[in-house]
Amino acid sequence: MSSMLRLAALYGVATASLVVQRVVRRLCLYLVVGLLGGIGLGFLTAAGFTALSNVLGSVSAAIIVGSAYLLTAVIALVAARSARQ
């Protein structure tokens, strides 16, 4: 009987180890994607803001860039919520 309990415990530990590895891999992937996306978004924002402020002025450029970020956040939220279901 003790060998069955020991086997069940080992199976539980192995399963938990696999789950932890999968979670860590996914978190690392999200971290890399987030960093690369953030860097690219920073350069894109700076270039877009400079171009818009040269044409429309800094106030209008700030409103347009801020609205674009807000819209992107809403789209990302909807995508994250639909991916869970």
mmCIF file of the C-alpha atoms, coordinates in Angstrom:
data_MODEL
# 
_entry.id   MODEL 
# 
loop_
_atom_site.group_PDB 
_atom_site.id 
_atom_site.type_symbol 
_atom_site.label_atom_id 
_atom_site.label_alt_id 
_atom_site.label_comp_id 
_atom_site.label_asym_id 
_atom_site.label_entity_id 
_atom_site.label_seq_id 
_atom_site.pdbx_PDB_ins_code 
_atom_site.Cartn_x 
_atom_site.Cartn_y 
_atom_site.Cartn_z 
_atom_site.occupancy 
_atom_site.B_iso_or_equiv 
_atom_site.pdbx_formal_charge 
_atom_site.auth_seq_id 
_atom_site.auth_comp_id 
_atom_site.auth_asym_id 
_atom_site.auth_atom_id 
_atom_site.pdbx_PDB_model_num 
ATOM 1  C CA . MET A 1 1  ? 0.000   0.000  0.000   1.00 0.00 ? 1  MET A CA 1 
ATOM 2  C CA . SER A 1 2  ? 2.816   2.399  0.794   1.00 0.00 ? 2  SER A CA 1 
ATOM 3  C CA . SER A 1 3  ? 4.301   1.824  -2.651  1.00 0.00 ? 3  SER A CA 1 
ATOM 4  C CA . MET A 1 4  ? 1.004   2.955  -4.225  1.00 0.00 ? 4  MET A CA 1 
ATOM 5  C CA . LEU A 1 5  ? 1.029   6.131  -2.134  1.00 0.00 ? 5  LEU A CA 1 
ATOM 6  C CA . ARG A 1 6  ? 4.661   6.728  -3.015  1.00 0.00 ? 6  ARG A CA 1 
ATOM 7  C CA . LEU A 1 7  ? 3.913   6.226  -6.706  1.00 0.00 ? 7  LEU A CA 1 
ATOM 8  C CA . ALA A 1 8  ? 0.973   8.646  -6.526  1.00 0.00 ? 8  ALA A CA 1 
ATOM 9  C CA . ALA A 1 9  ? 3.145   11.228 -4.788  1.00 0.00 ? 9  ALA A CA 1 
ATOM 10 C CA . LEU A 1 10 ? 5.875   10.897 -7.413  1.00 0.00 ? 10 LEU A CA 1 
ATOM 11 C CA . TYR A 1 11 ? 3.307   11.231 -10.174 1.00 0.00 ? 11 TYR A CA 1 
ATOM 12 C CA . GLY A 1 12 ? 1.949   14.386 -8.522  1.00 0.00 ? 12 GLY A CA 1 
ATOM 13 C CA . VAL A 1 13 ? 5.421   15.892 -8.226  1.00 0.00 ? 13 VAL A CA 1 
ATOM 14 C CA . ALA A 1 14 ? 6.218   15.095 -11.868 1.00 0.00 ? 14 ALA A CA 1 
ATOM 15 C CA . THR A 1 15 ? 2.939   16.626 -13.027 1.00 0.00 ? 15 THR A CA 1 
ATOM 16 C CA . ALA A 1 16 ? 3.493   19.745 -10.940 1.00 0.00 ? 16 ALA A CA 1 
ATOM 17 C CA . SER A 1 17 ? 7.005   20.064 -12.339 1.00 0.00 ? 17 SER A CA 1 
ATOM 18 C CA . LEU A 1 18 ? 5.703   19.955 -15.900 1.00 0.00 ? 18 LEU A CA 1 
ATOM 19 C CA . VAL A 1 19 ? 3.074   22.575 -15.134 1.00 0.00 ? 19 VAL A CA 1 
ATOM 20 C CA . VAL A 1 20 ? 5.659   24.880 -13.565 1.00 0.00 ? 20 VAL A CA 1 
ATOM 21 C CA . GLN A 1 21 ? 7.966   24.483 -16.570 1.00 0.00 ? 21 GLN A CA 1 
ATOM 22 C CA . ARG A 1 22 ? 5.123   25.326 -18.956 1.00 0.00 ? 22 ARG A CA 1 
ATOM 23 C CA . VAL A 1 23 ? 4.155   28.412 -16.962 1.00 0.00 ? 23 VAL A CA 1 
ATOM 24 C CA . VAL A 1 24 ? 7.749   29.646 -16.752 1.00 0.00 ? 24 VAL A CA 1 
ATOM 25 C CA . ARG A 1 25 ? 8.236   29.136 -20.506 1.00 0.00 ? 25 ARG A CA 1 
ATOM 26 C CA . ARG A 1 26 ? 5.074   31.062 -21.282 1.00 0.00 ? 26 ARG A CA 1 
ATOM 27 C CA . LEU A 1 27 ? 6.011   33.901 -18.921 1.00 0.00 ? 27 LEU A CA 1 
ATOM 28 C CA . CYS A 1 28 ? 9.454   34.183 -20.513 1.00 0.00 ? 28 CYS A CA 1 
ATOM 29 C CA . LEU A 1 29 ? 7.865   34.286 -23.944 1.00 0.00 ? 29 LEU A CA 1 
ATOM 30 C CA . TYR A 1 30 ? 5.483   37.049 -22.862 1.00 0.00 ? 30 TYR A CA 1 
ATOM 31 C CA . LEU A 1 31 ? 8.393   38.968 -21.334 1.00 0.00 ? 31 LEU A CA 1 
ATOM 32 C CA . VAL A 1 32 ? 10.440  38.838 -24.545 1.00 0.00 ? 32 VAL A CA 1 
ATOM 33 C CA . VAL A 1 33 ? 7.451   39.768 -26.709 1.00 0.00 ? 33 VAL A CA 1 
ATOM 34 C CA . GLY A 1 34 ? 6.541   42.588 -24.342 1.00 0.00 ? 34 GLY A CA 1 
ATOM 35 C CA . LEU A 1 35 ? 10.053  44.004 -24.309 1.00 0.00 ? 35 LEU A CA 1 
ATOM 36 C CA . LEU A 1 36 ? 10.421  43.905 -28.081 1.00 0.00 ? 36 LEU A CA 1 
ATOM 37 C CA . GLY A 1 37 ? 6.959   45.361 -28.547 1.00 0.00 ? 37 GLY A CA 1 
ATOM 38 C CA . GLY A 1 38 ? 7.651   48.101 -26.032 1.00 0.00 ? 38 GLY A CA 1 
ATOM 39 C CA . ILE A 1 39 ? 10.900  49.101 -27.686 1.00 0.00 ? 39 ILE A CA 1 
ATOM 40 C CA . GLY A 1 40 ? 9.295   49.164 -31.114 1.00 0.00 ? 40 GLY A CA 1 
ATOM 41 C CA . LEU A 1 41 ? 6.319   51.081 -29.808 1.00 0.00 ? 41 LEU A CA 1 
ATOM 42 C CA . GLY A 1 42 ? 8.611   53.655 -28.231 1.00 0.00 ? 42 GLY A CA 1 
ATOM 43 C CA . PHE A 1 43 ? 10.385  54.347 -31.502 1.00 0.00 ? 43 PHE A CA 1 
ATOM 44 C CA . LEU A 1 44 ? 7.110   54.396 -33.413 1.00 0.00 ? 44 LEU A CA 1 
ATOM 45 C CA . THR A 1 45 ? 5.538   56.782 -30.913 1.00 0.00 ? 45 THR A CA 1 
ATOM 46 C CA . ALA A 1 46 ? 8.478   59.172 -31.036 1.00 0.00 ? 46 ALA A CA 1 
ATOM 47 C CA . ALA A 1 47 ? 8.499   59.236 -34.826 1.00 0.00 ? 47 ALA A CA 1 
ATOM 48 C CA . GLY A 1 48 ? 4.730   59.562 -35.106 1.00 0.00 ? 48 GLY A CA 1 
ATOM 49 C CA . PHE A 1 49 ? 4.517   62.285 -32.481 1.00 0.00 ? 49 PHE A CA 1 
ATOM 50 C CA . THR A 1 50 ? 7.288   64.280 -34.143 1.00 0.00 ? 50 THR A CA 1 
ATOM 51 C CA . ALA A 1 51 ? 5.633   64.013 -37.549 1.00 0.00 ? 51 ALA A CA 1 
ATOM 52 C CA . LEU A 1 52 ? 2.194   64.933 -36.206 1.00 0.00 ? 52 LEU A CA 1 
ATOM 53 C CA . SER A 1 53 ? 3.496   67.833 -34.115 1.00 0.00 ? 53 SER A CA 1 
ATOM 54 C CA . ASN A 1 54 ? 5.259   69.278 -37.151 1.00 0.00 ? 54 ASN A CA 1 
ATOM 55 C CA . VAL A 1 55 ? 2.005   69.218 -39.121 1.00 0.00 ? 55 VAL A CA 1 
ATOM 56 C CA . LEU A 1 56 ? -0.748  69.734 -36.519 1.00 0.00 ? 56 LEU A CA 1 
ATOM 57 C CA . GLY A 1 57 ? 0.931   71.098 -33.398 1.00 0.00 ? 57 GLY A CA 1 
ATOM 58 C CA . SER A 1 58 ? 1.892   69.410 -30.176 1.00 0.00 ? 58 SER A CA 1 
ATOM 59 C CA . VAL A 1 59 ? -1.559  69.468 -28.514 1.00 0.00 ? 59 VAL A CA 1 
ATOM 60 C CA . SER A 1 60 ? -3.293  67.730 -31.407 1.00 0.00 ? 60 SER A CA 1 
ATOM 61 C CA . ALA A 1 61 ? -0.413  65.284 -31.744 1.00 0.00 ? 61 ALA A CA 1 
ATOM 62 C CA . ALA A 1 62 ? -0.655  64.381 -28.044 1.00 0.00 ? 62 ALA A CA 1 
ATOM 63 C CA . ILE A 1 63 ? -4.409  63.792 -28.346 1.00 0.00 ? 63 ILE A CA 1 
ATOM 64 C CA . ILE A 1 64 ? -3.989  61.597 -31.427 1.00 0.00 ? 64 ILE A CA 1 
ATOM 65 C CA . VAL A 1 65 ? -1.133  59.542 -29.948 1.00 0.00 ? 65 VAL A CA 1 
ATOM 66 C CA . GLY A 1 66 ? -2.944  59.144 -26.610 1.00 0.00 ? 66 GLY A CA 1 
ATOM 67 C CA . SER A 1 67 ? -6.105  58.022 -28.364 1.00 0.00 ? 67 SER A CA 1 
ATOM 68 C CA . ALA A 1 68 ? -4.140  55.496 -30.395 1.00 0.00 ? 68 ALA A CA 1 
ATOM 69 C CA . TYR A 1 69 ? -2.684  54.033 -27.184 1.00 0.00 ? 69 TYR A CA 1 
ATOM 70 C CA . LEU A 1 70 ? -6.121  53.886 -25.585 1.00 0.00 ? 70 LEU A CA 1 
ATOM 71 C CA . LEU A 1 71 ? -7.605  52.135 -28.614 1.00 0.00 ? 71 LEU A CA 1 
ATOM 72 C CA . THR A 1 72 ? -4.710  49.665 -28.691 1.00 0.00 ? 72 THR A CA 1 
ATOM 73 C CA . ALA A 1 73 ? -5.221  48.885 -24.999 1.00 0.00 ? 73 ALA A CA 1 
ATOM 74 C CA . VAL A 1 74 ? -8.934  48.229 -25.533 1.00 0.00 ? 74 VAL A CA 1 
ATOM 75 C CA . ILE A 1 75 ? -8.218  45.940 -28.491 1.00 0.00 ? 75 ILE A CA 1 
ATOM 76 C CA . ALA A 1 76 ? -5.604  44.038 -26.455 1.00 0.00 ? 76 ALA A CA 1 
ATOM 77 C CA . LEU A 1 77 ? -8.046  43.667 -23.571 1.00 0.00 ? 77 LEU A CA 1 
ATOM 78 C CA . VAL A 1 78 ? -10.758 42.294 -25.855 1.00 0.00 ? 78 VAL A CA 1 
ATOM 79 C CA . ALA A 1 79 ? -8.274  39.890 -27.457 1.00 0.00 ? 79 ALA A CA 1 
ATOM 80 C CA . ALA A 1 80 ? -7.059  38.671 -24.054 1.00 0.00 ? 80 ALA A CA 1 
ATOM 81 C CA . ARG A 1 81 ? -10.598 38.147 -22.818 1.00 0.00 ? 81 ARG A CA 1 
ATOM 82 C CA . SER A 1 82 ? -11.657 36.246 -25.935 1.00 0.00 ? 82 SER A CA 1 
ATOM 83 C CA . ALA A 1 83 ? -8.536  34.055 -25.806 1.00 0.00 ? 83 ALA A CA 1 
ATOM 84 C CA . ARG A 1 84 ? -9.485  32.856 -22.321 1.00 0.00 ? 84 ARG A CA 1 
ATOM 85 C CA . GLN A 1 85 ? -12.850 31.596 -23.438 1.00 0.00 ? 85 GLN A CA 1 
# 
